[in-house]
Amino acid sequence: SSDLLVERGLIAPGAVLCDIARRHIAKVRADGTLVSADARGSIHQVGAAVQGAPACNGWTFWHVEINGSLAPIDLLRQKLRAELH
């Protein structure tokens, strides 16, 4: 889960995530949850809320800037999985 990304230092608390079009932003909290202008919760809950959608795959919706390019946070999850195995 996203709290492991924070715990392992792959995403810092306070980091700003956005969607690929940079329309929606949310800030990462220390426990791995997100907070946006009008929602707080898991990466999936906040992703759904900012889009007004019933559900959202937060792993592919939310992106982080890495070396000047946006990458889905799912890449960080894959990296973490590789390190754990």
Sine and cosine of phi, psi and omega as CSV:
sin_phi,cos_phi,sin_psi,cos_psi,sin_omega,cos_omega
0.00,0.00,0.17,-0.98,-0.11,-0.99
-0.91,0.42,-0.39,0.92,0.04,-1.00
-0.90,0.43,-0.49,0.87,0.06,-1.00
-0.92,0.38,-0.56,0.83,0.04,-1.00
-0.89,0.46,-0.63,0.78,0.03,-1.00
-0.95,0.31,-0.73,0.69,-0.03,-1.00
-0.85,0.52,-0.62,0.78,-0.02,-1.00
-1.00,0.06,0.01,1.00,0.06,-1.00
0.99,0.17,0.24,0.97,0.02,-1.00
-0.98,0.18,-0.45,0.89,0.13,-0.99
-0.74,-0.68,0.76,-0.65,-0.01,-1.00
-1.00,0.06,0.60,-0.80,0.15,-0.99
-0.83,0.56,0.68,-0.74,-0.04,-1.00
1.00,-0.05,-0.19,0.98,0.03,-1.00
-0.89,0.45,0.56,-0.83,0.00,-1.00
-0.98,-0.22,0.80,-0.60,0.08,-1.00
-0.96,-0.27,0.42,-0.91,0.05,-1.00
-0.57,-0.82,0.21,-0.98,0.11,-0.99
-0.99,0.12,0.15,-0.99,-0.10,-1.00
-0.86,0.51,-0.52,0.86,0.00,-1.00
-1.00,0.01,0.00,1.00,-0.02,-1.00
0.87,0.50,0.50,0.87,0.04,-1.00
-1.00,0.10,-0.57,0.82,-0.07,-1.00
-0.87,-0.49,0.65,-0.76,0.05,-1.00
-0.76,-0.65,0.44,-0.90,0.07,-1.00
-0.50,-0.87,0.46,-0.89,-0.01,-1.00
-0.96,-0.29,0.64,-0.77,0.01,-1.00
-0.99,0.15,0.76,-0.65,0.05,-1.00
-1.00,-0.08,0.25,-0.97,-0.08,-1.00
-0.87,0.50,-0.45,0.90,-0.02,-1.00
-1.00,-0.01,0.09,1.00,0.03,-1.00
1.00,-0.01,-0.10,0.99,0.09,-1.00
-0.99,0.14,0.16,-0.99,-0.02,-1.00
-0.90,-0.44,0.41,-0.91,0.15,-0.99
-0.72,-0.70,0.76,-0.65,0.07,-1.00
-0.88,-0.48,-0.13,-0.99,-0.03,-1.00
-0.84,0.54,-0.60,0.80,-0.05,-1.00
-0.71,-0.70,0.35,0.94,0.05,-1.00
-0.50,-0.87,0.43,-0.90,0.14,-0.99
-0.55,-0.84,0.55,-0.83,0.00,-1.00
0.46,-0.89,-0.42,-0.91,-0.02,-1.00
-0.93,0.36,0.22,-0.98,0.03,-1.00
-0.86,0.51,-0.52,0.86,-0.01,-1.00
-0.97,0.22,-0.69,0.72,-0.01,-1.00
-0.89,0.45,-0.71,0.70,-0.04,-1.00
-0.95,0.32,-0.60,0.80,0.07,-1.00
-0.86,0.50,-0.69,0.73,0.03,-1.00
-0.91,0.41,-0.70,0.72,-0.06,-1.00
-0.88,0.47,-0.72,0.70,-0.06,-1.00
-0.93,0.37,-0.40,0.91,0.03,-1.00
-1.00,-0.05,-0.16,0.99,-0.10,-0.99
0.91,0.40,0.54,0.84,-0.05,-1.00
-0.96,-0.27,0.39,-0.92,0.02,-1.00
-0.95,0.32,-0.44,0.90,-0.02,-1.00
-0.43,-0.90,0.27,-0.96,-0.01,-1.00
-0.37,-0.93,0.64,-0.77,0.17,-0.99
-1.00,0.01,0.99,-0.14,-0.06,-1.00
-0.88,0.47,-0.48,0.88,-0.02,-1.00
-0.88,0.47,-0.60,0.80,-0.01,-1.00
-0.99,-0.12,-0.38,0.93,0.00,-1.00
-0.96,0.27,-0.74,0.67,-0.08,-1.00
-0.99,0.13,0.67,-0.75,-0.02,-1.00
-0.81,-0.58,0.41,-0.91,0.06,-1.00
-0.77,-0.63,0.52,-0.85,0.01,-1.00
-0.99,0.11,0.83,-0.56,0.04,-1.00
-0.79,-0.61,0.89,-0.46,-0.02,-1.00
0.79,0.62,0.67,0.75,0.08,-1.00
0.99,0.13,-0.01,1.00,0.02,-1.00
-0.85,-0.52,0.50,-0.86,0.05,-1.00
-1.00,0.10,0.71,-0.71,0.05,-1.00
-0.73,-0.69,0.63,-0.78,0.04,-1.00
-0.91,0.42,0.57,-0.82,-0.01,-1.00
-0.91,0.42,-0.24,0.97,0.08,-1.00
-0.86,0.50,-0.50,0.87,0.06,-1.00
-0.90,0.45,-0.61,0.79,0.04,-1.00
-0.93,0.36,-0.60,0.80,0.03,-1.00
-0.90,0.44,-0.66,0.75,0.03,-1.00
-0.90,0.44,-0.63,0.77,0.03,-1.00
-0.89,0.45,-0.70,0.72,0.01,-1.00
-0.89,0.47,-0.70,0.71,0.01,-1.00
-0.86,0.51,-0.65,0.76,0.00,-1.00
-0.90,0.43,-0.62,0.78,0.00,-1.00
-0.94,0.35,-0.51,0.86,-0.06,-1.00
-0.99,0.15,-0.27,0.96,-0.04,-1.00
-0.97,-0.25,0.00,0.00,0.00,0.00
